[in-house]
Every structure is written in C-alpha cells, then in structure tokens.
Amino acid sequence: MIETSLLNGSAFWIILGFAFILCFQHLFISYIFSWIHYKADNTNTKKHLNIRIITTSLGGGIAIAYVFLQLLPELDDVYHFHIALYGFIIVYGINHLISKVTSNNGDDKSHTEKRWKFAVSIFILFIYNALIIYTMKEHLKYGTSSIIQFMFAMVLHLLGSDYTLSEKQFFYFHSWGRFVLASAPITGWLILWLAPDFGIHPDVLTAVLAGFIMLNVFKEEIPENNHTSFRWFVCGIAIFAALIILK
C-alpha cells in the first residue's frame, strides 16, 4: 500500500505532467499525424505509413513487456491474476458484442449505431486512461526511473491506439471523442490527489490495468498483420526488457 506522504514532492508533479502529456496527445493526435502525412506527401514517400506501423508495434511491444515484466510480477496473490483475466475478458466481450451488433447491417449501419459503438469505446478508453494515471502511485515506491519507464511505455502505446481510433472514426473522434479522452488523465490525477486510497487494494487496480493493456495490444497487433510489424513489436519488448535489467 502506498503511503499518502509518497504522493507529495516532485514525483507527484511528474504524474501531473504525464497527465498533461496524455491530454495533449489525445487532443492533437490527428494534427500530429496530419503533419507527418503532409511532410511525407511533399517528399513523395509513404513514410507516414511506416511511422504509424513503427509507433503502433513498438508501443505495443513495450506495453506488453511492461505487463509481463513489471505489472504482473508485482501481484502477490493468485486472486489478482484472476482479476486481470476477468478484466481482459469483460472488455473483450464488450468490444466483441458491439462489433457483432453493428456488423449485422453490413454497409447499412446507421449513424446511431456507429455513434453508440464509438461512445462505448470512448467510455472504456476513458476508464483505461484514468486508471493509467491513478495506478502510477504504485511506481512511486520504485523511484522516478520506474515512473519514467511507465510513461515511455504508455505514451507510445496510446499514440498508436489514438491514431487508429481517429482514423476509423474521424468525425466522432475529432468533434467530441478526443475531448473526452483528454479529460481522462486529468480525472485520474484529481482522484489520485483527492482520494489516494479509497478502499480498493492497489493490486486489484494493477490487475485490471494489466488486463486492459493486454487487450488493447492484442487488438491492435494481432488482427491486421499488414498494419503491424513483428520486428518492431519484438524491438519494443527488447527495449523495455533492457530498461528493466539496467534499472
């Protein structure tokens, strides 16, 4: 259990800074990649596609290595591993159900169905992002280096995730989705500030976060091999493994 006193000082403000980084990323992801597209088009290359693949795969590799090498080893009870599994299954089941319902109409999907599917996805990602910030308190006991490793993993992981979502649902994402996502990290920080310990065992939240991360990585990396890179995925795993060894 993290003591409230550990939330004071520079580490706490590092967490706030990270929350603002994610907030900025959610708000301007479309503009960031639009600028990359513009530069690539002017040089008659397809480097923007490579950058997307590298970002998604590298971030996915780092995130999954983070789960297996740092998050899961912190769990001290088999019960918490069950929670990670159940979190994975529940979120996967919700996504699967939404896809099944909205795919029944084929190309005749109504705007209402698309908006509903997107809204549920944003709701899940809102919880995901808030949980990422809130669980950072568990890294305080390992020092600033652990926080920086976590930030590095999550920024790259969410960068690819944000871009995929904005590409598939640009109108909804640009008009309101990005603002909802941008508020999630700040919400997580406010909860951390106002209620650093509200009665839920830290390992439970860590287990849920592990399940969320695994689902998001598998969802982005496995289904569309032509939009991912195994080489960069493995590279991400190797990078984070090296950081763990050198820590």
Sine and cosine of phi, psi and omega as CSV:
sin_phi,cos_phi,sin_psi,cos_psi,sin_omega,cos_omega
0.00,0.00,0.70,-0.72,-0.02,-1.00
-1.00,0.08,0.75,-0.66,0.07,-1.00
-0.97,0.25,0.57,-0.82,-0.01,-1.00
-0.87,0.49,-0.53,0.85,-0.02,-1.00
-0.88,0.48,-0.46,0.89,0.00,-1.00
-0.94,0.33,-0.27,0.96,-0.01,-1.00
-0.99,0.11,-0.08,1.00,0.05,-1.00
-1.00,0.00,0.32,-0.95,0.06,-1.00
1.00,-0.03,-0.24,-0.97,-0.13,-0.99
-0.90,0.44,-0.58,0.81,-0.04,-1.00
-0.87,0.49,-0.63,0.78,-0.01,-1.00
-0.90,0.43,-0.61,0.79,0.00,-1.00
-0.98,0.22,-0.41,0.91,0.14,-0.99
-0.90,0.45,-0.65,0.76,0.04,-1.00
-0.89,0.46,-0.67,0.74,0.04,-1.00
-0.89,0.46,-0.67,0.75,0.04,-1.00
-0.87,0.48,-0.65,0.76,0.03,-1.00
-0.91,0.42,-0.61,0.79,0.04,-1.00
-0.87,0.49,-0.66,0.76,0.02,-1.00
-0.94,0.33,-0.54,0.84,0.07,-1.00
-0.89,0.46,-0.72,0.69,0.03,-1.00
-0.91,0.42,-0.62,0.79,0.04,-1.00
-0.86,0.50,-0.75,0.67,0.03,-1.00
-0.87,0.49,-0.68,0.74,-0.02,-1.00
-0.89,0.46,-0.71,0.71,0.01,-1.00
-0.90,0.44,-0.64,0.77,-0.06,-1.00
-0.94,0.35,-0.62,0.78,-0.19,-0.98
-0.89,-0.45,0.27,0.96,-0.03,-1.00
-0.85,0.52,-0.65,0.76,-0.01,-1.00
-0.90,0.44,-0.64,0.77,0.00,-1.00
-0.95,0.32,-0.59,0.81,0.03,-1.00
-0.88,0.48,-0.76,0.65,-0.02,-1.00
-0.97,0.24,-0.44,0.90,0.10,-0.99
-0.90,0.43,-0.63,0.78,0.04,-1.00
-0.91,0.42,-0.65,0.76,0.04,-1.00
-0.90,0.44,-0.68,0.74,0.04,-1.00
-0.87,0.49,-0.68,0.73,-0.02,-1.00
-0.88,0.47,-0.72,0.70,0.01,-1.00
-0.90,0.44,-0.63,0.77,-0.01,-1.00
-0.93,0.36,-0.64,0.77,0.00,-1.00
-0.91,0.43,-0.60,0.80,-0.01,-1.00
-0.94,0.35,-0.36,0.93,0.03,-1.00
-0.97,-0.25,0.16,0.99,0.03,-1.00
0.82,0.57,0.68,0.74,0.04,-1.00
-0.81,-0.58,0.10,-1.00,0.07,-1.00
-0.89,-0.46,0.60,0.80,-0.04,-1.00
-0.91,0.42,-0.45,0.90,-0.01,-1.00
-0.90,0.44,-0.56,0.83,0.05,-1.00
-0.92,0.39,-0.67,0.74,0.03,-1.00
-0.90,0.44,-0.63,0.78,0.01,-1.00
-0.90,0.44,-0.65,0.76,0.03,-1.00
-0.89,0.45,-0.71,0.70,0.00,-1.00
-0.89,0.46,-0.71,0.70,-0.01,-1.00
-0.89,0.46,-0.71,0.70,-0.03,-1.00
-0.88,0.47,-0.74,0.67,-0.03,-1.00
-0.90,0.43,-0.73,0.68,-0.07,-1.00
-0.96,0.30,-0.68,0.73,0.03,-1.00
-0.90,0.44,-0.72,0.69,0.03,-1.00
-0.89,0.45,-0.63,0.78,0.04,-1.00
-0.90,0.44,-0.67,0.74,0.02,-1.00
-0.90,0.44,-0.69,0.73,0.02,-1.00
-0.90,0.44,-0.68,0.73,-0.03,-1.00
-0.91,0.42,-0.69,0.73,-0.03,-1.00
-0.94,0.33,-0.56,0.83,0.08,-1.00
-0.91,0.41,-0.62,0.78,0.03,-1.00
-0.87,0.49,-0.66,0.75,0.00,-1.00
-0.89,0.45,-0.77,0.64,-0.12,-0.99
-0.98,0.21,-0.49,0.87,-0.08,-1.00
-0.99,-0.13,-0.34,0.94,-0.06,-1.00
-0.79,-0.61,-0.75,0.67,-0.06,-1.00
-0.92,0.39,-0.85,0.53,-0.08,-1.00
-0.88,0.47,-0.64,0.76,0.04,-1.00
-0.88,0.48,-0.34,0.94,0.02,-1.00
-0.97,0.23,-0.33,0.94,-0.02,-1.00
-0.96,0.27,0.75,-0.66,-0.10,-1.00
-0.94,-0.35,0.27,0.96,-0.05,-1.00
-0.53,-0.85,0.67,-0.74,0.04,-1.00
-0.86,0.51,-0.53,0.85,0.02,-1.00
-0.84,0.54,-0.61,0.79,-0.02,-1.00
-0.95,0.31,-0.50,0.86,0.10,-0.99
-0.92,0.40,-0.57,0.82,0.07,-1.00
-0.89,0.45,-0.65,0.76,0.01,-1.00
-0.89,0.46,-0.67,0.74,0.04,-1.00
-0.86,0.50,-0.68,0.74,0.02,-1.00
-0.91,0.42,-0.70,0.71,-0.03,-1.00
-0.91,0.41,-0.62,0.79,0.06,-1.00
-0.88,0.48,-0.66,0.75,0.05,-1.00
-0.87,0.49,-0.75,0.66,-0.07,-1.00
-0.91,0.42,-0.68,0.73,-0.04,-1.00
-0.90,0.45,-0.75,0.66,-0.02,-1.00
-0.92,0.39,-0.63,0.78,0.05,-1.00
-0.90,0.45,-0.66,0.75,0.00,-1.00
-0.89,0.46,-0.64,0.77,0.03,-1.00
-0.90,0.44,-0.72,0.69,0.02,-1.00
-0.89,0.46,-0.66,0.75,0.00,-1.00
-0.91,0.42,-0.68,0.74,0.00,-1.00
-0.89,0.45,-0.68,0.73,0.01,-1.00
-0.88,0.47,-0.72,0.70,-0.01,-1.00
-0.89,0.46,-0.63,0.77,-0.02,-1.00
-0.93,0.38,-0.68,0.73,-0.02,-1.00
-0.91,0.41,-0.72,0.69,-0.07,-1.00
-0.97,0.22,-0.29,0.96,-0.01,-1.00
-1.00,0.03,-0.15,0.99,-0.03,-1.00
-0.91,0.41,-0.45,0.89,-0.03,-1.00
-1.00,-0.06,0.06,1.00,0.05,-1.00
0.85,0.52,-0.80,-0.61,-0.04,-1.00
-0.98,0.19,-0.07,1.00,-0.04,-1.00
-0.99,-0.14,0.42,0.91,0.03,-1.00
-0.86,0.51,0.73,-0.69,0.03,-1.00
-0.98,0.18,0.33,-0.94,0.05,-1.00
-0.90,0.45,-0.53,0.85,0.01,-1.00
-0.89,0.45,-0.69,0.72,0.01,-1.00
-0.91,0.43,-0.67,0.74,0.01,-1.00
-0.90,0.43,-0.66,0.75,0.00,-1.00
-0.91,0.41,-0.63,0.78,0.02,-1.00
-0.90,0.43,-0.71,0.71,0.02,-1.00
-0.87,0.49,-0.70,0.72,-0.01,-1.00
-0.92,0.40,-0.64,0.77,-0.02,-1.00
-0.88,0.47,-0.67,0.74,0.02,-1.00
-0.91,0.41,-0.65,0.76,0.02,-1.00
-0.88,0.47,-0.68,0.73,0.01,-1.00
-0.91,0.42,-0.62,0.78,0.01,-1.00
-0.88,0.47,-0.70,0.71,0.02,-1.00
-0.90,0.44,-0.69,0.72,-0.01,-1.00
-0.93,0.37,-0.50,0.87,0.06,-1.00
-0.89,0.46,-0.75,0.66,0.03,-1.00
-0.88,0.48,-0.67,0.74,-0.01,-1.00
-0.85,0.52,-0.76,0.65,-0.03,-1.00
-0.92,0.38,-0.66,0.75,0.03,-1.00
-0.89,0.45,-0.62,0.79,0.01,-1.00
-0.93,0.38,-0.59,0.81,0.05,-1.00
-0.85,0.52,-0.71,0.70,-0.01,-1.00
-0.94,0.33,-0.70,0.72,-0.07,-1.00
-0.90,0.44,-0.65,0.76,-0.05,-1.00
-0.97,0.25,-0.09,1.00,0.05,-1.00
-0.90,0.44,-0.35,0.94,0.03,-1.00
-0.88,0.47,-0.45,0.90,0.00,-1.00
-0.94,0.34,-0.33,0.94,-0.02,-1.00
-1.00,0.06,-0.20,0.98,-0.03,-1.00
-0.89,0.47,-0.55,0.84,-0.03,-1.00
-0.95,0.32,-0.26,0.97,0.01,-1.00
-0.99,-0.17,-0.03,1.00,0.06,-1.00
0.99,-0.14,0.11,-0.99,-0.05,-1.00
-0.89,0.45,-0.56,0.83,-0.03,-1.00
-0.88,0.48,-0.59,0.80,0.03,-1.00
-0.92,0.40,-0.63,0.78,0.03,-1.00
-0.91,0.42,-0.68,0.73,-0.01,-1.00
-0.91,0.43,-0.64,0.77,0.06,-1.00
-0.87,0.49,-0.70,0.72,0.01,-1.00
-0.89,0.46,-0.70,0.71,0.01,-1.00
-0.87,0.49,-0.70,0.71,0.00,-1.00
-0.86,0.50,-0.69,0.72,-0.02,-1.00
-0.91,0.42,-0.72,0.69,-0.10,-0.99
-0.96,0.28,-0.57,0.82,0.02,-1.00
-0.88,0.48,-0.76,0.65,0.00,-1.00
-0.91,0.41,-0.65,0.76,0.00,-1.00
-0.88,0.48,-0.74,0.68,-0.05,-1.00
-0.97,0.23,-0.40,0.92,0.04,-1.00
-0.87,0.49,-0.75,0.66,0.04,-1.00
-0.92,0.39,-0.62,0.78,0.00,-1.00
-0.90,0.43,-0.69,0.73,0.02,-1.00
-0.89,0.46,-0.69,0.72,-0.04,-1.00
-0.91,0.42,-0.66,0.75,0.03,-1.00
-0.88,0.48,-0.69,0.72,-0.01,-1.00
-0.92,0.40,-0.67,0.74,-0.01,-1.00
-0.93,0.37,-0.49,0.87,0.00,-1.00
-0.96,0.28,-0.64,0.77,-0.05,-1.00
-0.98,0.18,-0.55,0.83,-0.04,-1.00
-0.75,-0.66,0.88,0.47,-0.14,-0.99
-0.87,0.49,-0.72,0.70,-0.09,-1.00
-0.87,0.49,-0.79,0.61,-0.03,-1.00
-0.92,0.40,-0.64,0.76,-0.02,-1.00
-0.91,0.42,-0.71,0.71,-0.08,-1.00
-0.96,0.30,-0.58,0.82,-0.09,-1.00
-0.98,0.21,-0.62,0.78,0.00,-1.00
-0.53,-0.85,-0.43,0.90,-0.07,-1.00
-0.87,0.50,-0.67,0.74,-0.05,-1.00
-0.92,0.39,-0.50,0.87,0.02,-1.00
-0.95,0.31,-0.60,0.80,0.06,-1.00
-0.90,0.43,-0.73,0.69,0.01,-1.00
-0.89,0.45,-0.61,0.79,-0.01,-1.00
-0.91,0.42,-0.48,0.88,0.00,-1.00
-0.98,0.19,-0.30,0.95,-0.07,-1.00
-0.91,0.42,-0.75,0.66,0.01,-1.00
-0.87,0.49,-0.63,0.78,0.02,-1.00
-0.91,0.40,-0.63,0.78,0.06,-1.00
-0.88,0.48,-0.70,0.71,0.03,-1.00
-0.86,0.50,-0.65,0.76,0.00,-1.00
-0.92,0.38,-0.65,0.76,0.02,-1.00
-0.90,0.44,-0.65,0.76,0.05,-1.00
-0.90,0.43,-0.66,0.75,0.03,-1.00
-0.89,0.46,-0.62,0.79,-0.02,-1.00
-0.95,0.30,-0.71,0.70,-0.10,-1.00
-1.00,0.10,-0.52,0.86,-0.05,-1.00
-0.64,-0.77,0.95,0.33,-0.04,-1.00
-0.88,0.48,-0.37,0.93,0.03,-1.00
-0.58,-0.81,0.99,-0.16,-0.03,-1.00
-0.96,-0.30,0.51,0.86,0.18,-0.98
0.99,-0.13,-0.11,0.99,0.04,-1.00
-0.99,-0.10,0.77,-0.64,-0.02,-1.00
-0.87,0.49,0.72,-0.69,-0.03,-1.00
-0.81,0.59,-0.58,0.81,-0.02,-1.00
-0.91,0.42,-0.48,0.88,0.04,-1.00
-0.91,0.41,-0.73,0.68,0.02,-1.00
-0.91,0.41,-0.63,0.78,0.04,-1.00
-0.88,0.47,-0.66,0.75,0.00,-1.00
-0.91,0.42,-0.68,0.74,0.03,-1.00
-0.89,0.45,-0.69,0.73,0.02,-1.00
-0.88,0.47,-0.65,0.76,0.03,-1.00
-0.86,0.50,-0.69,0.72,0.04,-1.00
-0.89,0.46,-0.66,0.75,0.03,-1.00
-0.88,0.47,-0.73,0.68,-0.04,-1.00
-0.88,0.47,-0.72,0.69,-0.01,-1.00
-0.87,0.50,-0.68,0.74,0.01,-1.00
-0.89,0.46,-0.73,0.68,-0.04,-1.00
-0.90,0.43,-0.62,0.78,0.02,-1.00
-0.93,0.38,-0.73,0.69,-0.02,-1.00
-0.90,0.43,-0.59,0.81,-0.02,-1.00
-0.92,0.39,-0.59,0.81,-0.02,-1.00
-0.99,0.12,-0.57,0.82,-0.16,-0.99
-1.00,-0.04,-0.55,0.84,-0.16,-0.99
-1.00,0.06,-0.72,0.69,-0.15,-0.99
-0.90,0.43,-0.64,0.77,-0.14,-0.99
-0.88,-0.47,1.00,0.06,-0.06,-1.00
-0.91,0.42,-0.44,0.90,-0.02,-1.00
-0.96,0.28,-0.21,0.98,0.02,-1.00
-0.94,-0.34,0.22,0.97,0.01,-1.00
-0.71,-0.70,0.18,-0.98,0.00,-1.00
-0.71,-0.71,0.89,-0.45,0.03,-1.00
-0.89,0.45,-0.59,0.80,-0.01,-1.00
-0.88,0.48,-0.73,0.68,0.00,-1.00
-0.96,0.29,-0.48,0.88,0.07,-1.00
-0.89,0.46,-0.75,0.66,0.03,-1.00
-0.91,0.41,-0.59,0.81,0.03,-1.00
-0.88,0.48,-0.66,0.75,0.04,-1.00
-0.88,0.47,-0.68,0.74,0.04,-1.00
-0.88,0.48,-0.71,0.71,-0.02,-1.00
-0.90,0.44,-0.64,0.77,-0.01,-1.00
-0.89,0.46,-0.73,0.68,-0.05,-1.00
-0.94,0.33,-0.59,0.81,0.05,-1.00
-0.87,0.49,-0.64,0.77,0.02,-1.00
-0.91,0.41,-0.64,0.77,0.03,-1.00
-0.90,0.45,-0.62,0.79,0.02,-1.00
-0.91,0.41,-0.68,0.73,-0.03,-1.00
-0.91,0.41,-0.63,0.77,-0.06,-1.00
-0.99,0.14,-0.17,0.99,-0.07,-1.00
-0.91,0.41,0.00,0.00,0.00,0.00
